[in-house]
Amino acid sequence: MITALLFGICLGAVYFGGLWMTVKLLPAVQRLTLVIIVVSYLIRITLTMAGFYYILVIDWKQFVSCAIGFILVRQLIMRRVRSGGDAEKNDDDNA
C-alpha cells in the first residue's frame, strides 16, 4: 500500500510538474503554442494512465492508494500556487 501511495505521488509529480513546466514555457514561445499544449497533454496523460493501469492490474486497493497519492500532490501544488499568487498580489498592492 505504501509503495502504491509513493507511486501515486510520483505520478502526480510528473503530471502536475509537467503541467507547471508547460504553463511556464508558453509565454516564451511565440509559435507552436497549440502544438506544445497538445503534446504536453498527450505525454502527461499517457504516462499517468499507464501508471494507473499498471497499479490497477495488480489490485484495486493498490489503485486507491495510488489515486490518493496523486490527489495529495494535486492538493499540495494547488496550495502552493494559491499562496504564491497571493504573495504577488500583496506585493503589487504595497507598491
URLIN-V237961 format. One record per pair of residues at least 24 apart in sequence whose C-alpha atoms are under 6 Angstrom apart, sorted by the first residue. I is the first residue (numbers start at 1). J is the second residue. Records with the same first field share a line. If there is no record, write none. Layout:
I->J ; J
This chain:
1->62
4->62 ; 65 ; 66
5->65 ; 66 ; 69
8->66 ; 67 ; 69 ; 70
9->69 ; 70 ; 73
11->48
12->70 ; 73
15->44
